[in-house]
């Protein structure tokens, strides 16, 4: 299908305090003294690793495996593809992967990664809630790794995902943890401090993020899930693992989790 060119804005936005002094396009750096990337920008700047599925910086491979399960023989819908790492990883496991992303640039990158790895993924350019092309009750798993941070109305997305999932099939959602949005600092120096109110609903800009993110709270996601007829069965606030992507390792993560993970299972029909 045809792709529309992406758009960008040259207007400067306020940076999240955890972002540090970084260029607009994030890169992994070798200098240990350089500031880490803001976790709010994930997966932008993350390394490409198609060996496992990643739902955020700091969540162990074992935990992800329990949340998502294996890919073989399953139809998996991914909302937002990042650099294509998860789509390729799942396709390599034998899944039929369907990707929806609003960014033509990200889709092109995912297509190139799939070609390089000899796998096929089905790509669709559009709003994450535009799932009319998927028949009802056909999807075994839906994965949205940090992609809903770009969406204001997550309930609309959940309602459409509910339609296409099989009964009891899971939707796994990861987002920047609310504490990662409002806190920064180094516990070994000046301490971790609040940089904004948890009740502030204005969007947050971070270096490396394609657009400002929505500051979703845990109650926002839980309520949207339950009102869309999902049963929430997992909620994780994982501590950063030693093996986590060092590009996103911030001193504050010793005290606060960077990632919130919620899994809901479809109820009813």
N, C-alpha and C positions, 0 to 999 in steps of 0.2 A: 504494500500500500504506500501511497505517497506520503512524504513527510514535509511538514512546514518548518521553515527555519526558526530556530529559537530566538528569543528576544532578550535583550539585556539593557541595563540602565547604567549610565555613567555617573549618576548622582551618588554621592557618598552618603553612606548610612552610618549611624553610630555603631561602634563595635561592641560586642559583648566583652566585658572585662576579662574573661578567661581566654580570649582569643590571642592576646599578645600582639606584638608588632609583626604581622605577617602580610605577605603579598596577597592580592585578591585571588590568585590561583594557587591553591595549597599544594605543596610538594613535601615529600618526606625529606628530612634533613639529617645530616650526619653529625652535626655539631650538637653535642649533648647539652650545651648551655642554651641552645635556642628554645624559645617557648613552644609548647605543644600546640597542636591544632585544637580549636574549640570542639568539644564533643557535639555541640549543637549543629555542626556542619556535616557530621557523619551521614552517609558514607563517602561524601566528597573528600578526597585526599586519602582514603583508605587503600591499603595495598590490595591488589587483585590476587585472590587465593581461591581457586575453584575446587580445592580438595574437601572443603567442609562448608556448611551453611553458617553465615554470620548474621546475627540480629542486632549487633551493637558492640561497641568496644567494652570489653570486660566480662563477657558472658562465655563460660567454658563451652568447648565443643560438645562435651557430654550432656550438658544441660540443654543445648540447642537440639541435640538428637532426640531427647525425650519430648521436647516441645513440638517439633515439626515431624519427627519420624523419618523413615527412609523414603526414597523417591521411587523405587522400582515399581513400575506398573501403575503409578498414581497420576492423576491429573491435578496439577498444582498451579494455582493462580498467584502470581506475584504482582503486587501493586507497588510500582516504582522499582526500577531495576538497578539504581546506583551505577556501578561500573560493570555490571553484568556478572559479578562473582557468584551470587546465589543462584541465578538462573542457570549458569553453566554447571555449577556444582550439582544441582538437582537433575539436570539433563544427563550428566555423566553417570548418575545413579540409576538412570533408566526411567525417569519421570517424563511425562509430557508436560512441558512448561509453557504456560501462557502468561505473557507479560503485558501490563498496561502501564504506560508512563506518559506524562504530559510534556516531556522534553524530547524533542527529536534528536538532540545531541546525545543524550544518555542512551536512547534506543540504538543509535548508530554505533556507539561504543559497545553496547551489548551484542549487537549483531557481529561486529568484528571479532569480539572475544569468542563468541560461539563458533565462528568459522575457523579461528585459530585452533580451537580445541576439538574440532570435528564433531560438534553436536548441533542439533536443530532446536531452536526455540521459536515460539509463535509470538510475534511482536505487534502491539497495537498502540497507535499514537492517539491519546485522548485523555479526557478527564478520568480520574480514578474511579468515579461512580458510573461511568458510561460502559456498562457491561451487557448491553442489550444483545450483543453478538454471541453471548454464552447462554446455552440452554439451561433451564432450571434443573436443579438437583444433579449436576454433572461434575462438580469439583470436589476433590477429596481433601484438599488443604488450601487455605489462603494465607499468604505471608505478606505482611506490610512492615518492612524494616525501615523505620525512621521516615517513611514516605508521608505518613499522615501529619507530620509536623508542618507540611505545606498546605494542609487542608483545614479550612475553618469549620465546615459542617461535616464532622466525621459520622454523624448519625445517618446522613444520606448515603455515605459509602457503605456503612454497615448494613443498611436495608437492602442494598443491591447485592452485596456479598451473600447475605442470608438467602436470597432467592436462588443463587447458583450453587450453593453448597449442598451436599448431601446431608440428611439428618444426622446429627451428632458429629459432623465433620468440624474440625477446628479452624478458627481464624487466629493467627498469631500476630500480635501487634507489638512493635517496640517503638519507643519514643525517647527523646531526651527527658531524663527525670526532672520533675519540677524543681528539685533542689539544685540541679545543675544549671537551671535557667536563672535562679535568683541569687546564687552564692558563688563566691570565688575567693582566692587567697591561698596562702600556704600555712598549714597548721603548725609548722616548725618555725615560722618567722612571725608574721603579724597576726596569724590566725585566720580562720575562715570567717568571712563576713557576708552579710546580705548586701546585694547591689541594687535590688528593687523589691517592691512588694509582691508577695505571692498572689495578691488580688489584682495586680496590674494586668489587664487583658490586651495591652498593646503588643504588637508583634515585635520580635527580637531579631536583630541582624547579627550575623557572625561571619567572620572571614572564612571564605571557602564555601559558604552556603549559597545556592543559586538565588535564593530570595529570603526575606525575613521569615522566621518560623512562628507558628502559633504556639503560645504558652499553655498547652493543654495540661490540665490538672488531672490527678487520678480520678477524682469524682466525675470529670467530664467523660472520660473513656468508659468507666464502669457504668455510668448511667446510660450512655449511648448504646453500649452493648446490651444491657438488660431491656431497654425499651425497644430494641430491634429484635427481641426474642432470642437472645443468646444467653447461655448459662456460663458465667465466668468460673473457670475451674483452676486457673493458675494466675498468680500475680507475683512477679519477681522484682526485687530491687538488688541486683547482684553487686557484690564487692568486686572491684577490678582484680582480674586474675593476673599472676605474674607473666603469663604468656600473651596478655592483651597487646593489641597494636600499640607500640610505643609512641606513635604519632599523636595519639589522643590521651596520653598519660599526663594528668595534671596533679600537682601536689594536693589539691583539695579532695581528690578521689580517695585519699586515705580516710576521709571522714564522711564523704557523701557518695552515693552511687550515681554514675553518669547516665545509666539507662534504666528505664521502666519497661517491663515486659508484661503483657496481659494476654491470656488466651481465653477465647470464648468458644463454646460449642453450640452449633445450631440446634435450636429446639423447634418442634413442630414442623410444618411444611411450608 
